[in-house]
Amino acid sequence: MTEQEFLPPIPDFDAGRTRRAVRRGVLRTALTAAVMLLVVVLLLNLGAQWFQRRGDRDDRMLNVLGTALQVANPGYWTDVMRCCDTTPFSLSFTVRLTPLRAGGYSLAHQFSGGAVFTVSQNQFGRVEWPPLGFSKETFLFTALDSVGQDAPGKEDTKKVLDRLPESMYALAVVEFAEPLGEREFSAFVQRHGRVPPEIAIYRAGGTPISWRLATPLPDAPQGDVPQLAAAELPRNGLTGFRRWVGGLRDHDAVNLEKFGLRLEPLRKSAADGLAYAYVTQHARVRDLRALSDDPQIRAIRLADVAYDLTGLN
């Protein structure tokens, strides 16, 4: 018996079966490739999140960039809405910026209005700012930009205030004749409790260096924010500002410059602890008139006024 007699018979070629076999092979290959691709994408996404959030990177980004945004833009109320979104190439958070107005905000409307922006940091730690649509020109912009420069005469300021109803709220920048240290600032606030400070200005000219005085300190107990007496605000604010500046590192300088801030002036302002001016949102026109007579005041610059309509309900 020859070798060919042991071989099974070769079936006739079936074009239909061949096509079905090829299709099954293509589908299995495509399915395998899709599963592998999905696994790779999932691993890349998880790896990117780990890489972007490694250590305390997300918390520190929020502390450095979110705070720098507020420090350089005292004309806005800053509300961080969501943190943090990650991609393989960036880490970002969303913030709502609402221009300050006379009288401040009620709790019901504190987080409404304004415009929403994204602060994004790439994989190399560099921030992308400012975004399209952002403007530094708020109601306070001109008043803050004039601190340390030619001041309007007190008599001119009084004439403006005299034309306004005395019960109106005012958003104003109160500039000191000479910068005040923390103790002098506290004593001043204690004397003029009807013109409360919300934001201290620690540097005059250019991009302001500011700090919201009621900002809780990092070691403050969690929960409701404690109510500080007016005279405690300057100490609380300067302490918080110094702690934030003390936590900045040399490599933060590049990102700070995106917000118009420089590291050395920040460190100098924190070390000096001198307030050149402050912003008040809740002063009445009549109280600003009285304040203008104080010799420690160089100028009062109005930025906005509003009627108090709460008594009409």
C-alpha positions, 0 to 999 in steps of 0.5 A: 500500500502506497503512502498516498492510500493512507491520506484522507480524501481531500474534500471538494472546495466549498467557497461558502464554507471558506467565506464563513470561516474567513468571516469568523476569523476576522470577527475573532481578530477584531474582537480580540483587538477591541478588547485589548484596545479597551484594556490598554485605554483603561490602563492608560486612563488609570495610569494617567489619573495616578500620575496626575494625582500622585502624592498631594499633587491635586490638593497642592494645585488647588491650594497654589493655583486656586488661591493665587487666582483669588489673591490676584483678583480681589474684584471677584468672589471665587468659588471652586465648583469641582476638583479635580478632572484628569486626562492623560495630559492635564489636571484641572478644576472648575471655578466660578468667578462672580464680580463683587458688588456693594452689599455682598451676597445673600446665602441664597445667591452666593454661588449663582451668577458669574462665569465658569472657567477651568484652571488647567495644569499640564503634565509638566505642571504648567498652568494654562491661564487666562482662558478666553472670556476672562477679564480682570476689569471688574467694578473694583478694577479701577479703584484698586489700580489707583491705590498708591497713585494720585488720590482724589481729595477728601472734599471731592469724595465727600461731595460724591457721598453727599449726593448719595442716600446715606443708607445705601451700601457701598463697595469701596477701596479704603486707602491708608495714608501710611501702610498699617501693620497688623496691630495698627490695622486691628486698632483701626478696625476696632474704631471703625467697626461700621466700615468692616474690611473684607479684603486687605491689600498688601501691595499697591500698584500693578497686580494687587496682592490681596487676602480675604481676611475671614479665610479660615486658617488651615488648622481651623476646626472643620464645620461651620466657619467661626465668626471672627470679631472685626478686630480679629480679622487683620490678624487672621488674614495676615496669618493665613497669607503668610502661611500660604506664601510660606508654602510656595516653592521656587518652581511655583514662580512660573505658574504664579506669573500666569496670574500676574504674581511674582514670588519675591514681592509675595514673600516681601509682602508677607514678611512686611505684613503691611496693609496699604488699603482694604476693600469693604462691601457692607459699609453704608454711605453715611459711615464712609462720610464719617470715615473720610475725616480720619487722618489715617485715611488717604482716600476712599474710592467708590466702586459700586453702590446699591440700595438695601431692599431687605426692609421692603419684604 
